[in-house]
Amino acid sequence: MKKLYKLILKSFLGSFVFTFFIVIFVLLMQFLWVYVDDLVGKGLSFKIIMELFFHASITFVPMALPLAILLASIMSFGDLGEHYELVAMKASGISIWKAMKPIFVFSVMLSGLAFIFSNSINPVAMLKFKTLLFDVRKQKLAFDLKEGVFYKDIDNYVIYVDKKGKDGSTIYGVKIYDHTASEGNSKIMVADSGMMSLSPNQRTIVFTLYNGHNYTEDNSDKQTFKFNRPFERMSFREEQIKFSLASFDLTRSNEEIYKSYQAMMNIHQLSTALDSLERKYVEKQENFSQSFQKRLSNYESGKTSPLTSNLSPLTSHLQWPLLEHLDPEARNAVLDVAVGISRNAKDNVSFNKQDLGAQDLNIKKHKKEWHKKFTLSFACLIFFFIGAPLGTIIRKGGLGLPVVISVLFFVIYHIISTVAERMAEFGDLNMFFGVWISSLVFFPVGLFLTFKATTDSSLLDADSWKKLFHNLFHRKKTAS
């Protein structure tokens, strides 16, 4: 049995490692496709790109791990069935369940590791990934001066060139607007031509300009400037101006800013945050209810309100029918006050409703993340119970039919999970069922397939289905 277990486990582990990294690679390519516009042309170093890809790959593990187990299970048992090794096992008195035992033990161990990963490693990776992605997306594009376009990415300067030479360094018709003094276009440099070059440390770009003029408006005297607008012009044959490229460096944000997001927390932090959020939510509801009732009682008695202060001397004259005994001016005053009170009450209710709704949504998101710490572990077991029996039933190894079936099952699982979680966030479904419904749906499917595999069912045998339909239609014809 030990040799058999080693054979099965070796077949499974090879397929598992291969498919796991393939899925991570596919998800990484999808990420690159979505954010390619935010990465290209910004002069990011190789280290920054590799760091971003590494943290992104770690965050993809919760999606890749169950799919890898499903696909590897189908491939390994399908390969055993295709080469009649399962038939030999059955002939030797070894049941399918015994053959599945080593992979089942491995899946249980992997589920435990998946929980540790989901609770301890994934929040840290998510924090670093989201922080770095935010920094990269706000990063300026690398210096790229184009013809006929005002370039504004260098701080306090605007640069314009009519034409660039074929070498990419020679420029013609140069205009440089200096805004360092924050006085508009008071300093302008114009040149017929010039050369662009980087400093040896590549921290500064140097413009060497030829045959030009410097125009400077003298606005030190505000009174004189309004009428005379004096300026000075200085001509030059050659002049250099340097621009710092420090603003193009990637600025790393402080990770402490994003630690309060629910996806960056472990179970203990989520439980603590949930307790605090729910307590504040209840206090907010109670305070609003008490203040609103108190305000209504004050309105009814005509007390303590700038709107009702003018109403109190008029309330003694209110008789049924209302306002009929008041003169038009007093009646209009009462109506204006009533409208103002109603509008204030409505605005107060709308604001508190919106505030409480935002707090409730935040609480639901924390609950969702708390439950999702456990769903990854359970999903690994579920997909084992689906994949291993399917492999014995379809008896096909390789990357053909197993890939199609695996992707089909996983897409259905992912769609159910995503839709149910969104419904739970908006209050249309209980949060527990919203997060766990995909697992609750697929768990019976796994048990059913395991039962069919252990009882030698021909569930996916085309000849069996043809025979079934033939017998069914034959009985109908006989009965008619």
Secondary structure as the mmCIF struct_conf table of DSSP 4:
data_model
#
loop_
_struct_conf.conf_type_id
_struct_conf.id
_struct_conf.beg_label_comp_id
_struct_conf.beg_label_asym_id
_struct_conf.beg_label_seq_id
_struct_conf.end_label_comp_id
_struct_conf.end_label_asym_id
_struct_conf.end_label_seq_id
HELX_RH_AL_P HELX_RH_AL_P1 LYS A 2 VAL A 34
BEND BEND1 TYR A 35 TYR A 35
HELX_RH_AL_P HELX_RH_AL_P2 VAL A 36 LEU A 39
TURN_TY1_P TURN_TY1_P1 VAL A 40 GLY A 41
BEND BEND2 LYS A 42 LYS A 42
HELX_RH_AL_P HELX_RH_AL_P3 PHE A 46 THR A 59
TURN_TY1_P TURN_TY1_P2 PHE A 60 PHE A 60
HELX_RH_AL_P HELX_RH_AL_P4 VAL A 61 GLU A 82
TURN_TY1_P TURN_TY1_P3 HIS A 83 TYR A 84
HELX_RH_AL_P HELX_RH_AL_P5 GLU A 85 ALA A 91
TURN_TY1_P TURN_TY1_P4 SER A 92 GLY A 93
HELX_RH_AL_P HELX_RH_AL_P6 ILE A 96 ILE A 116
HELX_RH_PI_P HELX_RH_PI_P1 PHE A 117 ILE A 121
HELX_RH_AL_P HELX_RH_AL_P7 ASN A 122 LYS A 138
BEND BEND3 GLN A 139 GLN A 139
HELX_LH_PP_P HELX_LH_PP_P1 LYS A 140 PHE A 143
TURN_TY1_P TURN_TY1_P5 GLU A 147 GLY A 148
BEND BEND4 VAL A 149 VAL A 149
STRN STRN1 TYR A 151 TYR A 151
BEND BEND5 ILE A 154 ILE A 154
TURN_TY1_P TURN_TY1_P6 ASP A 155 ASN A 156
STRN STRN2 TYR A 157 LYS A 164
TURN_TY1_P TURN_TY1_P7 LYS A 166 ASP A 167
BEND BEND6 GLY A 168 SER A 169
STRN STRN3 THR A 170 ASP A 178
TURN_TY1_P TURN_TY1_P8 THR A 180 ALA A 181
BEND BEND7 SER A 182 ASN A 185
STRN STRN4 LYS A 187 LEU A 198
TURN_TY1_P TURN_TY1_P9 PRO A 200 ASN A 201
BEND BEND8 GLN A 202 ARG A 203
STRN STRN5 THR A 204 GLU A 217
BEND BEND9 SER A 220 ASP A 221
HELX_RH_AL_P HELX_RH_AL_P8 LYS A 222 PHE A 227
TURN_TY1_P TURN_TY1_P10 ASN A 228 ASN A 228
STRN STRN6 PHE A 231 SER A 244
HELX_RH_3T_P HELX_RH_3T_P1 ALA A 246 PHE A 248
BEND BEND10 ASP A 249 ASP A 249
HELX_LH_PP_P HELX_LH_PP_P2 LEU A 250 ASN A 254
HELX_RH_3T_P HELX_RH_3T_P2 GLU A 255 TYR A 258
TURN_TY1_P TURN_TY1_P11 LYS A 259 SER A 260
BEND BEND11 TYR A 261 TYR A 261
HELX_RH_3T_P HELX_RH_3T_P3 GLN A 262 MET A 264
HELX_RH_AL_P HELX_RH_AL_P9 ILE A 267 SER A 301
TURN_TY1_P TURN_TY1_P12 GLY A 302 GLY A 302
BEND BEND12 THR A 304 THR A 304
TURN_TY1_P TURN_TY1_P13 PRO A 306 LEU A 311
HELX_RH_AL_P HELX_RH_AL_P10 SER A 312 THR A 315
TURN_TY1_P TURN_TY1_P14 SER A 316 HIS A 317
BEND BEND13 TRP A 320 PRO A 321
TURN_TY1_P TURN_TY1_P15 LEU A 322 HIS A 325
BEND BEND14 LEU A 326 LEU A 326
HELX_RH_AL_P HELX_RH_AL_P11 PRO A 328 ILE A 394
TURN_TY1_P TURN_TY1_P16 GLY A 398 LEU A 399
BEND BEND15 GLY A 400 GLY A 400
HELX_RH_AL_P HELX_RH_AL_P12 LEU A 401 GLU A 425
TURN_TY1_P TURN_TY1_P17 PHE A 426 GLY A 427
BEND BEND16 ASP A 428 LEU A 429
HELX_RH_AL_P HELX_RH_AL_P13 MET A 431 THR A 454
TURN_TY1_P TURN_TY1_P18 THR A 455 ASP A 456
TURN_TY1_P TURN_TY1_P19 LEU A 459 LEU A 460
HELX_RH_AL_P HELX_RH_AL_P14 ALA A 462 ALA A 479
#
